[in-house]
Amino acid sequence: MLQIQWDDLVAANYRNIETVNNVDGIAGNSVTGRKALYIIENRITETQRQSISTYYATLAGDNVTINAGANYQSQSSRFYKEIEDLLGADFYLDIDKYAAIDFQGDPSASQNDLNNPNRIVREGDKFGYDYEAHVSKVNV
């Protein structure tokens, strides 16, 4: 069967009632509800690029040509994920499931946000990663 069984994913989320303790790293802050096992996420890259170039050429004599040029480029990119659909769930726990398996002895290793451990996210929220990269380049 090559088709995604969406109804099965929604049913699994709907049946998965869990309590998350210490939400956002706050002792005693607990949330109970349908915790998503499956979600639809958007992976977003926003890029802004600027470039300026100049070129100069002149004949300095019968057999001599002078060419000169300069170029500046700048790029800023933002990379993040956001929840598009919780597929019937109430919330999603912002952890790295694979790190939770690989580093079972260290509970902080699975946290995507160490400032807000056990962070609960909902549709439209950013999660997983959210960072910027800046590049500048000059050529002469």
PyMOL commands that set and color helices and strands:
alter all, ss='L'
color gray80, all
select helices_A, chain A and resi 6-15+23-25+97-102+107-110
alter helices_A, ss='H'
color red, helices_A
select strands_A, chain A and resi 17-20+31-34+40-59+65-85+92-93+120-121+126-139
alter strands_A, ss='S'
color yellow, strands_A
deselect
rebuild
show_as cartoon
